[in-house]
């Protein structure tokens, strides 16, 4: 059973996320469960997601989901802008919504950190110019 697409190709927020994610070494994009997913050997960023609160599904269509750096994780979990996504949350993923006030430098740092957590070591060395 295929999932319906839950994004539009011309979404300007998705375009910004694509620019950030696809600039990383050997990063690529695929559609997974109806949403854009950025990956090397493993996914490091999803565009859009959802969470389940009290048996109610809450869509976050303009958001990213990332695996934070373990050192930053505790502080990010205290930040009320972040939410724990359904399905991926137990594996350490966090989501943050995007809008007109988004700090794109922060988003780039979150995507970079998630890439470093999930990418092969050789690609992280390439990213660092080593």
Secondary structure, 3 states (H helix, E strand, C coil): CCCCCCCCCCCHHHHHHHHHHCCCCCCEEEEECCEEEEECCCEEEEEEEEEEECCEEEEEEEEEEEECCHHHHHHHHHCCCEECCCCCHHHCEEEEECCCCCCHHHHHHHHHHHHHHHCCHHHHHHHCCC
